[in-house]
Amino acid sequence: MSAHPYSPAYAAGGFGFVSGALSVDESGTAVAGRMEALEAAVARLSERLGTVGMTLRDVIKTTYFVTDVTLRDEANSQYELLFDDPRPARSFVEVAALPYGATVEIEAIAHRRH
């Protein structure tokens, strides 16, 4: 039985649906620091995409959940580096708390480009 009752990523009809990837390290410990947390969440997102044979290049929509909406500027700078034009659509939402003490969670929808 897995640690969670859901799939980290699920592929169907050429799409990949990625469960929220938290700003934690490989052992599940929350990563401190603003950019470090964003980078950790992207690393976990990339790992999850990989489980369905996709990469960040396949992402068409993201939703960021953050415990501090002022992370938006750093996230915007990171987004410009991560994605080429046209960049994926994105929602950016502040929440009261995230699991494991994380400060960032990113979920994504990807589409296989043939």
KENU-905109 format. One record per residue (C-alpha): x, y, z; residue number from 1. Coordinates in Angstrom, 1 decimal. Example, Ala and Ser with C-alpha at 12.3 -4.5 7.8 and 13.67 -1.06 7.14 Angstrom:
2
<rec><x>12.3</x><y>-4.5</y><z>7.8</z><pos>1</pos></rec>
<rec><x>13.7</x><y>-1.1</y><z>7.1</z><pos>2</pos></rec>
END
This chain:
114
<rec><x>0.0</x><y>0.0</y><z>0.0</z><pos>1</pos></rec>
<rec><x>1.3</x><y>3.5</y><z>-0.9</z><pos>2</pos></rec>
<rec><x>1.8</x><y>6.3</y><z>1.6</z><pos>3</pos></rec>
<rec><x>-1.1</x><y>8.2</y><z>0.2</z><pos>4</pos></rec>
<rec><x>-4.5</x><y>7.1</y><z>-1.2</z><pos>5</pos></rec>
<rec><x>-3.9</x><y>8.9</y><z>-4.6</z><pos>6</pos></rec>
<rec><x>-1.5</x><y>8.8</y><z>-7.5</z><pos>7</pos></rec>
<rec><x>1.3</x><y>11.4</y><z>-7.6</z><pos>8</pos></rec>
<rec><x>0.5</x><y>11.7</y><z>-11.3</z><pos>9</pos></rec>
<rec><x>-2.1</x><y>10.1</y><z>-13.6</z><pos>10</pos></rec>
<rec><x>-2.0</x><y>10.0</y><z>-17.4</z><pos>11</pos></rec>
<rec><x>-5.1</x><y>9.7</y><z>-19.5</z><pos>12</pos></rec>
<rec><x>-5.8</x><y>10.7</y><z>-23.1</z><pos>13</pos></rec>
<rec><x>-2.4</x><y>12.3</y><z>-23.6</z><pos>14</pos></rec>
<rec><x>-2.8</x><y>14.4</y><z>-20.5</z><pos>15</pos></rec>
<rec><x>-0.9</x><y>14.2</y><z>-17.3</z><pos>16</pos></rec>
<rec><x>-2.6</x><y>15.3</y><z>-14.0</z><pos>17</pos></rec>
<rec><x>-0.1</x><y>15.9</y><z>-11.3</z><pos>18</pos></rec>
<rec><x>-1.1</x><y>15.9</y><z>-7.6</z><pos>19</pos></rec>
<rec><x>0.3</x><y>18.8</y><z>-5.6</z><pos>20</pos></rec>
<rec><x>4.1</x><y>18.7</y><z>-5.3</z><pos>21</pos></rec>
<rec><x>5.3</x><y>20.2</y><z>-2.0</z><pos>22</pos></rec>
<rec><x>8.3</x><y>22.2</y><z>-1.1</z><pos>23</pos></rec>
<rec><x>10.0</x><y>19.3</y><z>0.7</z><pos>24</pos></rec>
<rec><x>13.3</x><y>17.6</y><z>0.1</z><pos>25</pos></rec>
<rec><x>13.6</x><y>14.0</y><z>-1.0</z><pos>26</pos></rec>
<rec><x>13.1</x><y>12.7</y><z>2.5</z><pos>27</pos></rec>
<rec><x>9.8</x><y>14.7</y><z>2.9</z><pos>28</pos></rec>
<rec><x>11.3</x><y>17.5</y><z>5.2</z><pos>29</pos></rec>
<rec><x>10.0</x><y>21.0</y><z>4.5</z><pos>30</pos></rec>
<rec><x>12.7</x><y>23.2</y><z>2.8</z><pos>31</pos></rec>
<rec><x>13.4</x><y>26.6</y><z>4.4</z><pos>32</pos></rec>
<rec><x>13.9</x><y>29.8</y><z>2.4</z><pos>33</pos></rec>
<rec><x>11.8</x><y>31.4</y><z>-0.3</z><pos>34</pos></rec>
<rec><x>13.6</x><y>30.5</y><z>-3.5</z><pos>35</pos></rec>
<rec><x>14.7</x><y>27.2</y><z>-2.0</z><pos>36</pos></rec>
<rec><x>11.1</x><y>26.2</y><z>-1.3</z><pos>37</pos></rec>
<rec><x>10.0</x><y>27.1</y><z>-4.8</z><pos>38</pos></rec>
<rec><x>12.9</x><y>25.1</y><z>-6.3</z><pos>39</pos></rec>
<rec><x>12.1</x><y>22.1</y><z>-4.1</z><pos>40</pos></rec>
<rec><x>8.4</x><y>22.2</y><z>-5.2</z><pos>41</pos></rec>
<rec><x>9.5</x><y>22.3</y><z>-8.9</z><pos>42</pos></rec>
<rec><x>11.9</x><y>19.4</y><z>-8.3</z><pos>43</pos></rec>
<rec><x>9.1</x><y>17.3</y><z>-6.7</z><pos>44</pos></rec>
<rec><x>6.8</x><y>18.3</y><z>-9.6</z><pos>45</pos></rec>
<rec><x>9.4</x><y>17.2</y><z>-12.1</z><pos>46</pos></rec>
<rec><x>9.8</x><y>13.8</y><z>-10.4</z><pos>47</pos></rec>
<rec><x>6.0</x><y>13.3</y><z>-10.4</z><pos>48</pos></rec>
<rec><x>5.8</x><y>14.2</y><z>-14.1</z><pos>49</pos></rec>
<rec><x>8.5</x><y>11.7</y><z>-14.8</z><pos>50</pos></rec>
<rec><x>6.3</x><y>8.9</y><z>-13.3</z><pos>51</pos></rec>
<rec><x>4.0</x><y>9.3</y><z>-16.3</z><pos>52</pos></rec>
<rec><x>6.8</x><y>9.9</y><z>-18.9</z><pos>53</pos></rec>
<rec><x>6.4</x><y>13.7</y><z>-19.0</z><pos>54</pos></rec>
<rec><x>8.6</x><y>16.7</y><z>-18.2</z><pos>55</pos></rec>
<rec><x>8.2</x><y>20.4</y><z>-17.4</z><pos>56</pos></rec>
<rec><x>8.1</x><y>21.0</y><z>-21.2</z><pos>57</pos></rec>
<rec><x>4.7</x><y>19.2</y><z>-21.3</z><pos>58</pos></rec>
<rec><x>3.1</x><y>21.4</y><z>-18.6</z><pos>59</pos></rec>
<rec><x>0.1</x><y>23.5</y><z>-19.9</z><pos>60</pos></rec>
<rec><x>-1.4</x><y>24.7</y><z>-16.5</z><pos>61</pos></rec>
<rec><x>-0.2</x><y>25.1</y><z>-13.0</z><pos>62</pos></rec>
<rec><x>-1.8</x><y>26.0</y><z>-9.7</z><pos>63</pos></rec>
<rec><x>0.5</x><y>27.3</y><z>-7.0</z><pos>64</pos></rec>
<rec><x>-0.7</x><y>27.1</y><z>-3.3</z><pos>65</pos></rec>
<rec><x>1.5</x><y>29.2</y><z>-1.0</z><pos>66</pos></rec>
<rec><x>1.4</x><y>30.2</y><z>2.6</z><pos>67</pos></rec>
<rec><x>2.7</x><y>33.7</y><z>1.8</z><pos>68</pos></rec>
<rec><x>1.3</x><y>35.4</y><z>-1.3</z><pos>69</pos></rec>
<rec><x>4.4</x><y>37.7</y><z>-1.4</z><pos>70</pos></rec>
<rec><x>6.2</x><y>34.7</y><z>-2.9</z><pos>71</pos></rec>
<rec><x>4.6</x><y>35.8</y><z>-6.2</z><pos>72</pos></rec>
<rec><x>7.5</x><y>37.9</y><z>-7.4</z><pos>73</pos></rec>
<rec><x>10.0</x><y>35.1</y><z>-6.8</z><pos>74</pos></rec>
<rec><x>7.6</x><y>32.6</y><z>-8.4</z><pos>75</pos></rec>
<rec><x>7.2</x><y>34.9</y><z>-11.5</z><pos>76</pos></rec>
<rec><x>11.0</x><y>35.1</y><z>-11.9</z><pos>77</pos></rec>
<rec><x>11.3</x><y>31.4</y><z>-11.6</z><pos>78</pos></rec>
<rec><x>8.4</x><y>30.8</y><z>-14.1</z><pos>79</pos></rec>
<rec><x>10.2</x><y>32.9</y><z>-16.7</z><pos>80</pos></rec>
<rec><x>13.3</x><y>30.7</y><z>-16.3</z><pos>81</pos></rec>
<rec><x>11.4</x><y>27.4</y><z>-16.2</z><pos>82</pos></rec>
<rec><x>9.1</x><y>27.8</y><z>-19.2</z><pos>83</pos></rec>
<rec><x>9.4</x><y>29.1</y><z>-22.7</z><pos>84</pos></rec>
<rec><x>6.8</x><y>31.3</y><z>-24.4</z><pos>85</pos></rec>
<rec><x>4.0</x><y>30.7</y><z>-24.5</z><pos>86</pos></rec>
<rec><x>4.2</x><y>29.9</y><z>-20.8</z><pos>87</pos></rec>
<rec><x>1.6</x><y>27.6</y><z>-19.1</z><pos>88</pos></rec>
<rec><x>-1.5</x><y>29.2</y><z>-17.6</z><pos>89</pos></rec>
<rec><x>-1.2</x><y>29.6</y><z>-13.8</z><pos>90</pos></rec>
<rec><x>-3.2</x><y>30.3</y><z>-10.8</z><pos>91</pos></rec>
<rec><x>-1.6</x><y>31.6</y><z>-7.6</z><pos>92</pos></rec>
<rec><x>-3.5</x><y>31.1</y><z>-4.3</z><pos>93</pos></rec>
<rec><x>-2.6</x><y>31.8</y><z>-0.7</z><pos>94</pos></rec>
<rec><x>-3.6</x><y>29.2</y><z>1.8</z><pos>95</pos></rec>
<rec><x>-3.5</x><y>29.0</y><z>5.6</z><pos>96</pos></rec>
<rec><x>-1.2</x><y>25.9</y><z>5.8</z><pos>97</pos></rec>
<rec><x>0.2</x><y>23.1</y><z>3.7</z><pos>98</pos></rec>
<rec><x>1.0</x><y>19.5</y><z>4.7</z><pos>99</pos></rec>
<rec><x>4.4</x><y>18.7</y><z>6.4</z><pos>100</pos></rec>
<rec><x>5.0</x><y>22.4</y><z>7.1</z><pos>101</pos></rec>
<rec><x>5.7</x><y>23.1</y><z>3.4</z><pos>102</pos></rec>
<rec><x>5.3</x><y>26.7</y><z>2.2</z><pos>103</pos></rec>
<rec><x>4.7</x><y>25.9</y><z>-1.5</z><pos>104</pos></rec>
<rec><x>2.6</x><y>23.3</y><z>-3.3</z><pos>105</pos></rec>
<rec><x>2.4</x><y>23.1</y><z>-7.1</z><pos>106</pos></rec>
<rec><x>-0.1</x><y>21.0</y><z>-9.0</z><pos>107</pos></rec>
<rec><x>-0.1</x><y>20.7</y><z>-12.8</z><pos>108</pos></rec>
<rec><x>-1.8</x><y>19.6</y><z>-15.9</z><pos>109</pos></rec>
<rec><x>0.5</x><y>18.4</y><z>-18.8</z><pos>110</pos></rec>
<rec><x>-0.1</x><y>17.3</y><z>-22.3</z><pos>111</pos></rec>
<rec><x>2.1</x><y>15.1</y><z>-24.4</z><pos>112</pos></rec>
<rec><x>3.3</x><y>17.0</y><z>-27.4</z><pos>113</pos></rec>
<rec><x>3.9</x><y>14.7</y><z>-30.4</z><pos>114</pos></rec>
END
